[in-house]
Amino acid sequence: MADYRTGYEYYKEACQKLAIDPVNFYYFVLNLSQEQLDAYNKSAEQKRGADDYAS
């Protein structure tokens, strides 16, 4: 969930630059596309694999 929060902070900064109001965190996560969720899961799996090799 921390990675979602990081993505949300990036989204809020982009909204601020464009002078638009961001949606709240709940709706941000709720409206992630399947492609975004798949990319997150792939990244998480790669990080777990890298952590396994580092141990």
N, C-alpha and C positions, 0 to 999 in steps of 0.2 A: 504494500500500500504506500510505502514511502516513495517509490518511484512514480506512482500516480500523483502524489502530492508535488513532486519535483516538476512533473509535466504541467500540472495545474499552475504552479508559480510562473513557469515560462509562458503559459497561455495568458495569465493575468498581465504580465509585463507587455506582451504583444498587444493586448486590448488597450492598455494604458497608452502605448505609443500611437494607437489608432484613434484614441479618444472615444472608445466605446465601452459600455459596461459589460464585464464578464458575467457569465452564469455562475451560480454557486458550485462548490466542489461536487455535491451530490449529482447535479445535472451534467457536469463535466464528465464524470466517470460513467454515468448512465448512458451517455451519448457517444462513447468511444465506438469507433467502427470495429468490425470483426478484423479488418486488416491491422488496425492499431493494436488490438488485443493480441493478435497472433505475433506481431513484432515484439510486443512486451514479453510474451511467454518465451519466444525464441531467445531474446536477450537474457532473460532470467536463467534459462537452461544453460546458456553459454557461460554465464557468470558462475553458476554452480559447478560446471565442469572445470572451469579455471581454478576455482577454490579447491576442488578435489585434488588437482595436480599440485597445487601449492603446499598442501599438507604433507 
